[in-house]
Amino acid sequence: MSEATAQAPPLVAGRAPEAMVAPGNLDELRELVAERDGRTLVPVGAGTQLELGGPPREPFTLVDVRGALAGEVEHEPADLTAVAPAGVTLGELDAQLAGSGQRLPLDPPHAERATLGGVLA
């Protein structure tokens, strides 16, 4: 798991996190949650709607879940079905579906970079 330090962490409801971590896979995410020891964990994907919801308890750790929730889209055009991980962006999903003349009929704000998990949450 890496500390996400390349840029200043985003504010959540106007508050800055104590730390920001980026689990690289589901096992690292599970370990982080299991060992949180009372710390408040705030998951974030693409970060397109961080101002929504109530403010987190402080201090809190921002958990960038994109790496842990990434994966491949499984698309069956003939069946009109797709199975996609929570970390895929709607832009990526729409691009894959468009190759078969299909689309996901959702139109949330920032759809190109919003993650499927964030939209459904």
Secondary structure, 3 states (H helix, E strand, C coil): CEECCCCCCCCECCECCCEEEECCCHHHHHHHHHCCCCCEEEEECCCCCCCCCCCCCCCEEEEECCCCCCCCCEEEHHHCEEECCCCCEHHHHHHHHHCCCCCCCCCCCCCCCCEHHHHHC
